[in-house]
Amino acid sequence: MSLRLFMLGSLVRLVTSLVSEPAGSVTTLLYYSDLLPQRIVLVRMVRHELLHQDNYFFHFLINFLRCFL
């Protein structure tokens, strides 16, 4: 039961960040998965606060992108 609550909270944080600031969220995903070109304009859009320890789905997406792309 408690594992579901952690995952549900993480999913809600991910969806909320993607809906509220889609460009910043996608840029952050690409930056931490090393797929973003190193341009100052793009790096300024990275939201480091999204990389919170409890944001499990965000970390999953970053690791997925690192491994398969």
ABEGO torsion letter per residue (X at the ends): XAAAAAAAAAAAAAAAAAAABAAAAAAAAAAAAGABBBBAAAAAABBAAAABAABAAAAAAAAAAAAAX
